Amino acid sequence: MSSRRSSGAPILSRSACATAWAKSILLNPRARDQFEAFFGRGDVFALGVCNGCQMMSNLHEIIPGTEAWPHFVRNKSEQFEARYAMVEVLKSPSLFFDAMARSRLPIAVAHGEGYAEFVTPEQRSRAQALVAMRFVDNRGTATEDYPCNPNGSPAGITGLTTPDGRFTVLMPHPERVFRTVQNSWHPRHWGEDGPWVRMFRNARRWVG
């Protein structure tokens, strides 16, 4: 979806930009070969957040193990959502969330196209084992209700990974709240680092 400035110049939505980035890779033989070779290596990893999530989901045909990933489209609220939300980290192969399963944490959200759209019930069923993060309500239950789930994705799905855990995509922004000072409130015992810093330390540990 796009809009226009008063001058008539088009403004692409973030989702449209992500789609364009993906197509610039998929439709360019040289770029496609390079990215496909990267994703095919066993010694690399990648994290796609927000626009990166949308872009990587559009690259599913060249990322091994992502055939069941959804396409991310316009929020059910029909508007851009910038807020804090609560998510639960699920048990998954993702290297980023090692030993973080069942954590329920506040996180920053800033997107207009984060609804996880599955083509068929079968696709959603196959993706279930790859879900790494979901929106939850104040009781810790997966939710599709607004505003706890700002985009309305089914079962609160807002992050997925691959069977080997090397490639992970998320719509929320953990990189915006990994320090305690980036949170509107936090327990005093947290110290300088917030809980989201662990996922980046997990990545560093994976590298060795």
Residue pairs with C-beta under 8 A, 6 or more apart in sequence:
1 13
1 15
1 16
1 74
1 113
2 10
2 11
2 12
2 13
2 16
3 10
3 11
3 13
4 10
4 11
5 11
12 20
13 112
13 113
14 50
14 51
14 54
14 111
14 112
14 113
15 54
15 72
15 73
15 74
15 112
15 113
17 51
18 51
18 52
18 54
18 55
18 58
19 54
19 55
19 58
21 51
21 55
22 55
22 56
22 58
22 59
23 58
24 31
25 31
25 32
25 35
25 59
25 62
26 32
26 58
26 59
26 61
26 62
32 62
35 59
35 62
36 62
38 44
39 46
39 59
39 62
39 63
39 64
39 167
40 64
42 166
44 166
45 95
45 166
45 167
45 168
45 203
45 206
46 56
46 166
46 167
46 168
47 96
47 167
47 168
47 169
47 170
47 203
48 54
48 55
48 56
48 57
48 167
48 168
48 169
48 170
49 169
49 170
49 171
49 172
49 173
49 174
49 175
50 110
50 111
50 114
50 170
50 171
50 172
50 173
52 169
53 72
53 114
53 159
53 169
53 170
53 171
54 72
54 113
56 63
56 66
56 167
56 169
57 66
57 69
57 70
57 71
57 72
57 169
58 71
59 66
60 66
60 67
60 69
63 162
63 167
64 162
64 164
65 130
65 162
65 163
65 164
65 167
66 160
66 162
66 167
67 126
68 123
68 124
68 126
68 127
68 130
69 127
69 130
69 160
69 169
70 116
70 117
70 118
70 123
70 124
70 127
70 157
70 160
71 116
71 117
71 119
72 113
72 114
72 115
72 116
72 117
72 171
73 113
73 115
73 117
74 112
74 113
74 115
75 81
75 111
75 112
75 113
75 114
75 115
75 150
75 151
75 152
76 115
76 146
76 151
76 152
77 146
77 150
77 151
77 152
79 112
80 110
80 111
80 112
81 109
81 110
81 111
81 112
81 114
81 147
81 150
81 151
82 109
82 110
83 109
83 147
83 150
84 106
84 107
84 108
84 109
84 184
85 106
85 107
85 109
85 135
85 147
85 148
85 149
85 150
85 172
86 104
86 105
86 106
86 107
86 135
86 136
86 137
86 138
86 148
87 104
87 105
87 107
87 133
87 134
87 135
87 136
87 156
87 158
87 159
87 172
88 102
88 103
88 104
88 133
88 134
88 136
88 140
88 142
88 156
89 97
89 100
89 101
89 102
89 103
89 104
89 105
89 132
89 133
90 101
90 102
90 131
90 132
90 133
90 134
91 101
91 102
92 101
92 129
92 130
92 131
92 132
92 161
92 165
93 130
93 161
93 162
93 163
93 164
93 165
94 132
94 161
94 165
94 168
95 165
95 166
95 168
95 202
95 203
95 206
96 132
96 161
96 165
96 168
96 199
96 200
96 202
96 203
97 132
97 133
97 168
97 199
97 202
98 202
98 205
98 206
99 198
99 202
100 198
100 199
100 202
103 195
104 136
104 140
105 195
105 196
106 177
106 183
107 172
107 173
107 174
107 177
107 196
108 172
108 173
108 174
108 176
108 177
108 182
109 150
109 171
109 172
109 173
110 173
110 176
111 150
111 151
111 171
113 151
114 150
114 151
114 153
114 158
114 171
115 151
115 152
115 153
116 151
116 153
116 154
116 157
116 158
118 124
118 127
118 154
124 154
127 157
127 160
129 163
130 160
130 161
130 162
130 163
131 155
131 157
131 159
131 160
132 159
132 160
132 161
132 168
132 170
133 157
133 158
133 159
133 170
133 172
134 142
134 155
134 156
134 157
134 158
134 159
135 142
135 143
135 148
135 149
135 150
135 153
135 156
135 158
136 142
136 143
136 148
136 156
137 143
137 145
137 148
138 148
142 155
142 156
143 149
143 156
144 152
144 153
144 154
144 155
144 156
146 152
149 156
151 158
151 171
158 170
158 171
158 172
159 168
159 169
159 170
159 171
159 172
160 168
160 169
161 167
161 168
161 169
162 168
174 196
174 199
175 196
175 200
176 182
177 183
177 194
177 196
178 193
178 194
178 196
178 197
178 200
179 192
179 193
179 194
179 197
180 186
180 190
180 191
180 192
180 193
180 194
181 192
182 194
183 194
186 194
